[in-house]
């Protein structure tokens, strides 16, 4: 099966997941490319396209939506994957991308997510944000940041590989 794994990764978290998905697709004809390196007119050459991004302000990076918008022929099957630092605002991250599939034959065959440590925020900025919170919210935010450390971890990456393998069996 011909597969494309394409993604945007600001901090490297989504790239780690993309590489694990690539490992899960071994034995297939797989290309892995940054979104900026994908020619939109070639998407329909793949039987399955994995689209990935970190979630930024509750949505995927604009380059992912732009890739789909500018494609003249979409693939028949798509799977989403994302990394995020949120407990819940990642859930509608692909909403802008999904709009482009209305009225098409594109089938979303799966989606996968995991937490990712927010590596891009300097410690001084992180501390400043925490300092502005009321004590109870600050405690919750500190606990959440602790849960994010080191993510995606080996278990997350193994699960990404399993996700890819399960979709290949499904198709």
MDTraj code that builds the backbone (N, CA, C; nanometers):
import mdtraj as md
import numpy as np

residues = "UNK UNK UNK UNK UNK UNK UNK UNK UNK UNK UNK UNK UNK UNK UNK UNK UNK UNK UNK UNK UNK UNK UNK UNK UNK UNK UNK UNK UNK UNK UNK UNK UNK UNK UNK UNK UNK UNK UNK UNK UNK UNK UNK UNK UNK UNK UNK UNK UNK UNK UNK UNK UNK UNK UNK UNK UNK UNK UNK UNK UNK UNK UNK UNK UNK UNK UNK UNK UNK UNK UNK UNK UNK UNK UNK UNK UNK UNK UNK UNK UNK UNK UNK UNK UNK UNK UNK UNK UNK UNK UNK UNK UNK UNK UNK UNK UNK UNK UNK UNK UNK UNK UNK UNK UNK UNK UNK UNK UNK UNK UNK UNK UNK UNK UNK UNK UNK UNK UNK UNK UNK UNK UNK UNK UNK UNK UNK UNK UNK UNK UNK UNK UNK UNK UNK UNK UNK UNK UNK UNK UNK UNK UNK UNK UNK UNK UNK UNK UNK UNK UNK UNK UNK UNK UNK UNK UNK UNK UNK UNK UNK UNK UNK UNK UNK UNK UNK UNK UNK UNK UNK".split()
xyz = np.array([
    [0.0844, -0.1167, 0.0000],
    [0.0000, 0.0000, 0.0000],
    [0.0899, 0.1242, 0.0000],
    [0.0528, 0.2241, -0.0777],
    [0.1287, 0.3477, -0.0846],
    [0.0749, 0.4453, 0.0205],
    [0.1649, 0.4889, 0.1098],
    [0.1267, 0.5694, 0.2256],
    [0.2125, 0.6944, 0.2326],
    [0.1497, 0.8068, 0.2702],
    [0.2218, 0.9305, 0.2988],
    [0.1986, 0.9668, 0.4444],
    [0.3071, 0.9975, 0.5127],
    [0.3004, 1.0531, 0.6477],
    [0.3535, 1.1946, 0.6355],
    [0.2681, 1.2930, 0.6607],
    [0.3112, 1.4316, 0.6504],
    [0.2683, 1.5064, 0.7749],
    [0.3514, 1.6012, 0.8166],
    [0.3278, 1.6627, 0.9468],
    [0.3944, 1.7994, 0.9567],
    [0.3478, 1.8766, 1.0558],
    [0.4129, 1.9995, 1.0984],
    [0.4510, 1.9784, 1.2438],
    [0.5751, 2.0124, 1.2779],
    [0.6216, 1.9965, 1.4162],
    [0.7038, 2.1171, 1.4557],
    [0.6536, 2.1926, 1.5498],
    [0.7243, 2.3125, 1.5959],
    [0.8323, 2.2779, 1.6977],
    [0.8035, 2.1844, 1.7873],
    [0.8965, 2.1538, 1.8963],
    [0.9702, 2.0211, 1.8789],
    [0.9265, 1.9412, 1.7811],
    [0.9862, 1.8097, 1.7609],
    [0.9000, 1.6967, 1.8137],
    [0.7976, 1.7278, 1.8932],
    [0.7111, 1.6233, 1.9486],
    [0.6346, 1.5490, 1.8394],
    [0.5728, 1.6230, 1.7488],
    [0.4943, 1.5594, 1.6421],
    [0.5859, 1.4841, 1.5465],
    [0.7060, 1.5336, 1.5272],
    [0.8027, 1.4626, 1.4427],
    [0.8369, 1.3259, 1.5029],
    [0.8532, 1.3192, 1.6341],
    [0.8805, 1.1903, 1.7006],
    [0.7668, 1.0921, 1.6727],
    [0.6438, 1.1414, 1.6827],
    [0.5274, 1.0558, 1.6576],
    [0.5247, 1.0119, 1.5115],
    [0.5530, 1.1040, 1.4197],
    [0.5548, 1.0698, 1.2767],
    [0.6551, 0.9579, 1.2495],
    [0.7707, 0.9644, 1.3124],
    [0.8720, 0.8603, 1.2936],
    [0.8236, 0.7261, 1.3470],
    [0.7495, 0.7272, 1.4568],
    [0.6942, 0.6020, 1.5101],
    [0.5867, 0.5462, 1.4176],
    [0.5046, 0.6335, 1.3627],
    [0.4036, 0.5899, 1.2658],
    [0.4739, 0.5298, 1.1442],
    [0.5818, 0.5932, 1.1008],
    [0.6613, 0.5398, 0.9893],
    [0.7093, 0.3976, 1.0218],
    [0.7601, 0.3774, 1.1429],
    [0.8046, 0.2437, 1.1840],
    [0.6888, 0.1440, 1.1801],
    [0.5706, 0.1899, 1.2183],
    [0.4536, 0.1031, 1.2168],
    [0.4056, 0.0676, 1.0773],
    [0.4521, 0.1423, 0.9790],
    [0.4113, 0.1190, 0.8395],
    [0.5143, 0.0379, 0.7614],
    [0.6146, -0.0148, 0.8285],
    [0.7183, -0.0914, 0.7585],
    [0.6548, -0.2070, 0.6822],
    [0.7109, -0.2338, 0.5657],
    [0.6549, -0.3363, 0.4780],
    [0.5623, -0.2762, 0.3735],
    [0.5325, -0.1464, 0.3885],
    [0.4485, -0.0746, 0.2929],
    [0.5381, 0.0205, 0.2137],
    [0.4831, 0.0793, 0.1095],
    [0.5537, 0.1810, 0.0311],
    [0.5235, 0.3154, 0.0971],
    [0.6159, 0.3641, 0.1831],
    [0.5877, 0.4796, 0.2689],
    [0.6806, 0.5959, 0.2391],
    [0.6200, 0.7139, 0.2266],
    [0.6939, 0.8396, 0.2192],
    [0.6631, 0.9185, 0.3458],
    [0.7646, 0.9822, 0.4028],
    [0.7442, 1.0696, 0.5176],
    [0.8038, 1.2053, 0.4830],
    [0.7196, 1.3102, 0.4899],
    [0.7629, 1.4441, 0.4496],
    [0.7022, 1.5489, 0.5415],
    [0.7767, 1.6570, 0.5606],
    [0.7182, 1.7739, 0.6245],
    [0.6090, 1.8280, 0.5330],
    [0.5073, 1.8862, 0.5892],
    [0.3967, 1.9401, 0.5088],
    [0.4483, 2.0367, 0.4031],
    [0.5449, 2.1203, 0.4401],
    [0.5960, 2.2204, 0.3448],
    [0.6630, 2.1575, 0.2230],
    [0.6983, 2.0300, 0.2323],
    [0.7654, 1.9614, 0.1219],
    [0.6714, 1.8764, 0.0365],
    [0.5425, 1.8798, 0.0667],
    [0.4455, 1.7977, -0.0066],
    [0.3820, 1.8798, -0.1192],
    [0.3806, 1.8224, -0.2373],
    [0.3106, 1.8829, -0.3498],
    [0.1629, 1.8449, -0.3369],
    [0.0741, 1.9433, -0.3170],
    [-0.0678, 1.9118, -0.2955],
    [-0.1313, 1.8300, -0.4080],
    [-0.0792, 1.8439, -0.5287],
    [-0.1388, 1.7712, -0.6420],
    [-0.1045, 1.6230, -0.6399],
    [-0.0172, 1.5798, -0.5480],
    [0.0207, 1.4374, -0.5430],
    [-0.0523, 1.3591, -0.4344],
    [-0.1347, 1.4255, -0.3545],
    [-0.1992, 1.3555, -0.2423],
    [-0.2816, 1.2349, -0.2862],
    [-0.3472, 1.2455, -0.4009],
    [-0.4325, 1.1345, -0.4445],
    [-0.3526, 1.0160, -0.4985],
    [-0.2196, 1.0283, -0.5032],
    [-0.1358, 0.9157, -0.5442],
    [-0.1175, 0.8142, -0.4307],
    [-0.1624, 0.8527, -0.3129],
    [-0.1474, 0.7663, -0.1948],
    [-0.2810, 0.7035, -0.1576],
    [-0.2745, 0.5785, -0.1135],
    [-0.3955, 0.5102, -0.0676],
    [-0.4348, 0.5548, 0.0726],
    [-0.3351, 0.5950, 0.1499],
    [-0.3582, 0.6409, 0.2868],
    [-0.2624, 0.7557, 0.3156],
    [-0.3169, 0.8643, 0.3725],
    [-0.2349, 0.9780, 0.4123],
    [-0.2553, 1.0030, 0.5609],
    [-0.1451, 1.0018, 0.6351],
    [-0.1450, 1.0407, 0.7766],
    [-0.1121, 1.1892, 0.7817],
    [-0.2003, 1.2685, 0.8417],
    [-0.1799, 1.4128, 0.8566],
    [-0.1554, 1.4429, 1.0037],
    [-0.0426, 1.5071, 1.0348],
    [-0.0103, 1.5328, 1.1738],
    [0.0318, 1.6757, 1.2017],
    [0.0049, 1.7177, 1.3249],
    [0.0437, 1.8515, 1.3688],
    [0.0378, 1.8562, 1.5202],
    [0.1140, 1.9484, 1.5760],
    [0.0896, 1.9855, 1.7143],
    [-0.0386, 2.0676, 1.7162],
    [-0.0970, 2.0805, 1.8325],
    [-0.2164, 2.1643, 1.8464],
    [-0.1721, 2.2953, 1.9094],
    [-0.2037, 2.4046, 1.8412],
    [-0.1648, 2.5380, 1.8844],
    [-0.2914, 2.6220, 1.8961],
    [-0.3210, 2.6706, 2.0150],
    [-0.4428, 2.7501, 2.0379],
    [-0.5657, 2.6734, 1.9872],
    [-0.5742, 2.5468, 2.0207],
    [-0.6890, 2.4596, 1.9913],
    [-0.7042, 2.4217, 1.8448],
    [-0.5998, 2.4410, 1.7639],
    [-0.6104, 2.3997, 1.6232],
    [-0.4756, 2.3544, 1.5699],
    [-0.4821, 2.2792, 1.4599],
    [-0.3585, 2.2351, 1.3946],
    [-0.2926, 2.3547, 1.3270],
    [-0.1668, 2.3390, 1.2928],
    [-0.0961, 2.4442, 1.2223],
    [-0.1654, 2.4724, 1.0890],
    [-0.1712, 2.5981, 1.0525],
    [-0.2393, 2.6417, 0.9308],
    [-0.1853, 2.5730, 0.8050],
    [-0.0581, 2.5367, 0.8039],
    [-0.0004, 2.4738, 0.6844],
    [-0.0703, 2.3427, 0.6496],
    [-0.1215, 2.2729, 0.7503],
    [-0.1929, 2.1474, 0.7244],
    [-0.3251, 2.1754, 0.6529],
    [-0.4016, 2.2704, 0.7042],
    [-0.5280, 2.3066, 0.6385],
    [-0.5022, 2.3610, 0.4983],
    [-0.3962, 2.4403, 0.4831],
    [-0.3635, 2.4966, 0.3513],
    [-0.3275, 2.3862, 0.2514],
    [-0.2562, 2.2837, 0.2974],
    [-0.2217, 2.1719, 0.2088],
    [-0.3480, 2.1072, 0.1529],
    [-0.4427, 2.0801, 0.2396],
    [-0.5667, 2.0146, 0.1967],
    [-0.6480, 2.1077, 0.1061],
    [-0.6581, 2.2347, 0.1430],
    [-0.7328, 2.3318, 0.0614],
    [-0.6767, 2.3439, -0.0795],
    [-0.5450, 2.3391, -0.0906],
    [-0.4827, 2.3598, -0.2213],
    [-0.4712, 2.2331, -0.3052],
    [-0.5122, 2.1202, -0.2490],
    [-0.5065, 1.9951, -0.3238],
    [-0.6215, 1.9873, -0.4233],
    [-0.5883, 1.9507, -0.5454],
    [-0.6914, 1.9381, -0.6488],
    [-0.7551, 1.7996, -0.6482],
    [-0.6857, 1.7027, -0.5922],
    [-0.7392, 1.5665, -0.5844],
    [-0.6952, 1.5051, -0.4504],
    [-0.7927, 1.4762, -0.3681],
    [-0.7639, 1.4268, -0.2336],
    [-0.7489, 1.2750, -0.2307],
    [-0.6766, 1.2245, -0.1323],
    [-0.6657, 1.0787, -0.1170],
    [-0.7989, 1.0221, -0.0686],
    [-0.8174, 0.8929, -0.0829],
    [-0.9452, 0.8341, -0.0403],
    [-0.9506, 0.8086, 0.1099],
    [-0.8343, 0.7888, 0.1724],
    [-0.8329, 0.7583, 0.3162],
    [-0.7314, 0.8466, 0.3877],
    [-0.7750, 0.9008, 0.5009],
    [-0.6901, 0.9894, 0.5808],
    [-0.6978, 0.9476, 0.7264],
    [-0.5850, 0.9625, 0.7948],
    [-0.5792, 0.9444, 0.9397],
    [-0.5091, 1.0662, 0.9991],
    [-0.5569, 1.1105, 1.1131],
    [-0.4994, 1.2259, 1.1814],
    [-0.4143, 1.1807, 1.2990],
    [-0.3112, 1.2587, 1.3301],
    [-0.2393, 1.2408, 1.4559],
    [-0.1932, 1.3773, 1.5052],
    [-0.1886, 1.3918, 1.6379],
    [-0.1469, 1.5198, 1.6937],
    [-0.0824, 1.5016, 1.8303],
    [-0.0053, 1.6034, 1.8665],
    [0.0468, 1.6162, 2.0019],
    [-0.0080, 1.7473, 2.0565],
    [-0.0209, 1.7556, 2.1877],
    [-0.0805, 1.8737, 2.2503],
    [-0.0371, 1.8824, 2.3960],
    [-0.0508, 2.0009, 2.4517],
    [-0.0181, 2.0218, 2.5922],
    [-0.1434, 2.0480, 2.6741],
    [-0.2578, 2.0152, 2.6188],
    [-0.3855, 2.0483, 2.6804],
    [-0.4578, 1.9243, 2.7302],
    [-0.5447, 1.9461, 2.8281],
    [-0.6280, 1.8352, 2.8747],
    [-0.7446, 1.8094, 2.7803],
    [-0.7946, 1.9151, 2.7155],
    [-0.9125, 1.8933, 2.6323],
    [-0.9226, 1.9811, 2.5076],
    [-0.8512, 2.0905, 2.4974],
    [-0.8736, 2.1796, 2.3829],
    [-0.8164, 2.1263, 2.2522],
    [-0.7485, 2.0133, 2.2555],
    [-0.6973, 1.9515, 2.1323],
    [-0.8087, 1.8810, 2.0547],
    [-0.9215, 1.8562, 2.1178],
    [-1.0226, 1.7668, 2.0618],
    [-1.0809, 1.8132, 1.9289],
    [-1.0878, 1.9423, 1.9073],
    [-1.1400, 1.9931, 1.7802],
    [-1.0292, 2.0500, 1.6933],
    [-0.9071, 2.0100, 1.7178],
    [-0.7929, 2.0657, 1.6473],
    [-0.7973, 2.0496, 1.4963],
    [-0.8612, 1.9447, 1.4486],
    [-0.8659, 1.9184, 1.3039],
    [-0.9943, 1.9712, 1.2389],
    [-1.0717, 2.0499, 1.3143],
    [-1.2002, 2.0986, 1.2638],
    [-1.1849, 2.1747, 1.1310],
    [-1.0870, 2.2635, 1.1227],
    [-1.0669, 2.3414, 0.9995],
    [-1.0290, 2.2518, 0.8818],
    [-0.9572, 2.1449, 0.9084],
    [-0.9181, 2.0515, 0.8025],
    [-1.0391, 1.9690, 0.7593],
    [-1.1165, 1.9228, 0.8557],
    [-1.2345, 1.8400, 0.8261],
    [-1.3337, 1.9095, 0.7339],
    [-1.3453, 2.0413, 0.7468],
    [-1.4394, 2.1158, 0.6612],
    [-1.4111, 2.0938, 0.5127],
    [-1.2857, 2.0725, 0.4805],
    [-1.2474, 2.0540, 0.3403],
    [-1.2899, 1.9188, 0.2839],
    [-1.3325, 1.8288, 0.3686],
    [-1.3708, 1.6951, 0.3239],
    [-1.5208, 1.6807, 0.3026],
    [-1.5983, 1.7817, 0.3413],
    [-1.7438, 1.7744, 0.3213],
    [-1.7745, 1.7671, 0.1733],
    [-1.8623, 1.6751, 0.1376],
    [-1.9007, 1.6592, -0.0016],
    [-1.7985, 1.5850, -0.0863],
    [-1.6999, 1.5240, -0.0218],
    [-1.5998, 1.4456, -0.0958],
    [-1.6128, 1.2984, -0.0563],
    [-1.5363, 1.2147, -0.1213],
    [-1.5355, 1.0721, -0.0884],
    [-1.4267, 1.0362, 0.0122],
    [-1.3609, 1.1365, 0.0689],
    [-1.2540, 1.1111, 0.1656],
    [-1.3117, 1.0456, 0.2904],
    [-1.2439, 0.9404, 0.3334],
    [-1.2862, 0.8683, 0.4532],
    [-1.1786, 0.8874, 0.5609],
    [-1.2189, 0.9407, 0.6755],
    [-1.1276, 0.9533, 0.7893],
    [-1.1307, 0.8185, 0.8607],
    [-1.0202, 0.7461, 0.8561],
    [-1.0217, 0.6097, 0.9092],
    [-0.9642, 0.5985, 1.0509],
    [-0.9141, 0.7099, 1.1045],
    [-0.8649, 0.7042, 1.2416],
    [-0.8015, 0.8341, 1.2839],
    [-0.7893, 0.8490, 1.4151],
    [-0.7162, 0.9625, 1.4677],
    [-0.6491, 0.9214, 1.5979],
    [-0.5382, 0.9845, 1.6258],
    [-0.4564, 0.9481, 1.7409],
    [-0.3983, 1.0754, 1.8004],
    [-0.3867, 1.0788, 1.9322],
    [-0.3304, 1.1953, 1.9989],
    [-0.2507, 1.1535, 2.1207],
    [-0.1582, 1.2388, 2.1579],
    [-0.0900, 1.2219, 2.2866],
    [-0.0424, 1.3577, 2.3355],
    [-0.0183, 1.3641, 2.4646],
    [0.0359, 1.4868, 2.5215],
    [0.1803, 1.5037, 2.4772],
    [0.2213, 1.6289, 2.4671],
    [0.3592, 1.6609, 2.4347],
    [0.4071, 1.7747, 2.5230],
    [0.5259, 1.7600, 2.5752],
    [0.5822, 1.8650, 2.6596],
    [0.5954, 1.9927, 2.5784],
    [0.5534, 2.1027, 2.6359],
    [0.5581, 2.2309, 2.5665],
    [0.6990, 2.2870, 2.5778],
    [0.7855, 2.2402, 2.4905],
    [0.9279, 2.2715, 2.4947],
    [0.9554, 2.4159, 2.4549],
    [0.8676, 2.4752, 2.3769],
    [0.8944, 2.6078, 2.3213],
    [0.8768, 2.7242, 2.4160],
    [0.8233, 2.7043, 2.5345],
    [0.8017, 2.8155, 2.6268],
    [0.9202, 2.8253, 2.7226],
    [0.9886, 2.9401, 2.7246],
    [1.1005, 2.9561, 2.8180],
    [1.0531, 2.9425, 2.9632],
    [1.1401, 2.8951, 3.0484],
    [1.1042, 2.8723, 3.1888],
    [1.0566, 3.0004, 3.2564],
    [1.1162, 3.1133, 3.2237],
    [1.0740, 3.2394, 3.2861],
    [0.9301, 3.2743, 3.2458],
    [0.8939, 3.2511, 3.1214],
    [0.7574, 3.2780, 3.0756],
    [0.6595, 3.1809, 3.1413],
    [0.6989, 3.0549, 3.1521],
    [0.6145, 2.9536, 3.2161],
    [0.5893, 2.9919, 3.3624],
    [0.6949, 3.0331, 3.4296],
    [0.6824, 3.0705, 3.5707],
    [0.5951, 3.1947, 3.5861],
    [0.6093, 3.2886, 3.4950],
    [0.5285, 3.4103, 3.4986],
    [0.3798, 3.3778, 3.4830],
    [0.3482, 3.2854, 3.3926],
    [0.2082, 3.2445, 3.3745],
    [0.1546, 3.1800, 3.5026],
    [0.2349, 3.0954, 3.5644],
    [0.1929, 3.0294, 3.6886],
    [0.1724, 3.1305, 3.8010],
    [0.2589, 3.2287, 3.8091],
    [0.2524, 3.3285, 3.9162],
    [0.1238, 3.4100, 3.9115],
    [0.0628, 3.4224, 3.7949],
    [-0.0598, 3.5019, 3.7808],
    [-0.1858, 3.4242, 3.8179],
    [-0.1739, 3.2949, 3.8405],
    [-0.2908, 3.2125, 3.8708],
    [-0.3247, 3.2147, 4.0196],
    [-0.4540, 3.2027, 4.0512],
    [-0.4919, 3.1847, 4.1916],
    [-0.4322, 3.0532, 4.2437],
    [-0.4100, 3.0397, 4.3740],
    [-0.3387, 2.9238, 4.4297],
    [-0.3907, 2.7868, 4.3833],
    [-0.5215, 2.7645, 4.3817],
    [-0.5749, 2.6329, 4.3429],
    [-0.5491, 2.6044, 4.1953],
    [-0.5717, 2.7044, 4.1109],
    [-0.5451, 2.6868, 3.9676],
    [-0.3959, 2.6682, 3.9423],
    [-0.3155, 2.7384, 4.0171],
    [-0.1705, 2.7251, 4.0018],
    [-0.1273, 2.5828, 4.0345],
    [-0.1821, 2.5277, 4.1413],
    [-0.1477, 2.3911, 4.1811],
    [-0.1849, 2.2932, 4.0691],
    [-0.3048, 2.3094, 4.0144],
    [-0.3487, 2.2222, 3.9049],
    [-0.2586, 2.2383, 3.7824],
    [-0.2216, 2.3617, 3.7498],
    [-0.1357, 2.3872, 3.6338],
    [0.0026, 2.3259, 3.6547],
    [0.0562, 2.3351, 3.7751],
    [0.1867, 2.2755, 3.8038],
    [0.1819, 2.1236, 3.7920],
    [0.0732, 2.0635, 3.8396],
    [0.0564, 1.9178, 3.8278],
    [0.0462, 1.8772, 3.6810],
    [-0.0263, 1.9560, 3.6037],
    [-0.0405, 1.9265, 3.4611],
    [0.0952, 1.9368, 3.3905],
    [0.1704, 2.0408, 3.4200],
    [0.3029, 2.0560, 3.3589],
    [0.3940, 1.9393, 3.3956],
    [0.3791, 1.8899, 3.5163],
    [0.4599, 1.7748, 3.5592],
    [0.4246, 1.6510, 3.4764],
    [0.2933, 1.6326, 3.4466],
    [0.2493, 1.5184, 3.3647],
    [0.3006, 1.5281, 3.2210],
    [0.3268, 1.6502, 3.1743],
    [0.3728, 1.6709, 3.0373],
    [0.5216, 1.6411, 3.0194],
    [0.5965, 1.6459, 3.1260],
    [0.7423, 1.6311, 3.1146],
    [0.7789, 1.4988, 3.0484],
    [0.8660, 1.5108, 2.9476],
    [0.9148, 1.3923, 2.8779],
    [0.8196, 1.3323, 2.7765],
    [0.7066, 1.3959, 2.7546],
    [0.6099, 1.3448, 2.6574],
    [0.6360, 1.4057, 2.5202],
    [0.6146, 1.3339, 2.4125],
    [0.5736, 1.1938, 2.4116],
    [0.6871, 1.1039, 2.4618],
    [0.6478, 1.0061, 2.5419],
    [0.7449, 0.9120, 2.5978],
    [0.7442, 0.7821, 2.5159],
    [0.8220, 0.6857, 2.5594],
    [0.8323, 0.5589, 2.4844],
    [0.6967, 0.4895, 2.4694],
    [0.6171, 0.4935, 2.5746],
    [0.4838, 0.4314, 2.5670],
    [0.3980, 0.5007, 2.4613],
    [0.4019, 0.6345, 2.4603],
    [0.3275, 0.7102, 2.3582],
    [0.3734, 0.6710, 2.2175],
    [0.5039, 0.6634, 2.2002],
    [0.5583, 0.6328, 2.0675],
    [0.5267, 0.4899, 2.0250],
    [0.5282, 0.3974, 2.1191],
    [0.4854, 0.2602, 2.0886],
    [0.3392, 0.2577, 2.0480],
    [0.2565, 0.3364, 2.1169],
    [0.1139, 0.3417, 2.0838],
    [0.0905, 0.4031, 1.9458],
    [0.1736, 0.4985, 1.9063],
    [0.1619, 0.5568, 1.7718],
    [0.1931, 0.4510, 1.6661],
    [0.2935, 0.3711, 1.6922],
    [0.3304, 0.2637, 1.5995],
    [0.2150, 0.1623, 1.5883],
    [0.1566, 0.1273, 1.7012],
    [0.0440, 0.0329, 1.7037],
    [-0.0760, 0.0916, 1.6290],
    [-0.0991, 0.2208, 1.6459],
    [-0.2068, 0.2904, 1.5738],
    [-0.1888, 0.2715, 1.4228],
    [-0.0682, 0.2964, 1.3743],
    [-0.0411, 0.2825, 1.2313],
    [-0.0631, 0.1375, 1.1859],
    [-0.0115, 0.0433, 1.2608],
    [-0.0269, -0.0978, 1.2257],
    [-0.1742, -0.1382, 1.2208],
    [-0.2521, -0.0871, 1.3160],
    [-0.3949, -0.1229, 1.3200],
    [-0.4690, -0.0672, 1.1988],
    [-0.4316, 0.0517, 1.1536],
    [-0.4971, 0.1085, 1.0354],
    [-0.4612, 0.0336, 0.9093],
    [-0.3379, -0.0097, 0.8999],
    [-0.2960, -0.0861, 0.7821],
    [-0.3753, -0.2174, 0.7742],
    [-0.3979, -0.2796, 0.8874],
    [-0.4784, -0.4022, 0.8897],
    [-0.6232, -0.3768, 0.8512],
    [-0.6703, -0.2567, 0.8852],
    [-0.8091, -0.2179, 0.8596],
    [-0.8352, -0.1893, 0.7118],
    [-0.7320, -0.1388, 0.6429],
    [-0.7506, -0.0914, 0.5046],
    [-0.7480, -0.2042, 0.4080],
])
top = md.Topology()
chain = top.add_chain()
for i, resn in enumerate(residues, 1):
    res = top.add_residue(resn, chain, resSeq=i)
    for name in ("N", "CA", "C"):
        top.add_atom(name, md.element.get_by_symbol(name[0]), res)
traj = md.Trajectory(xyz[None], top)
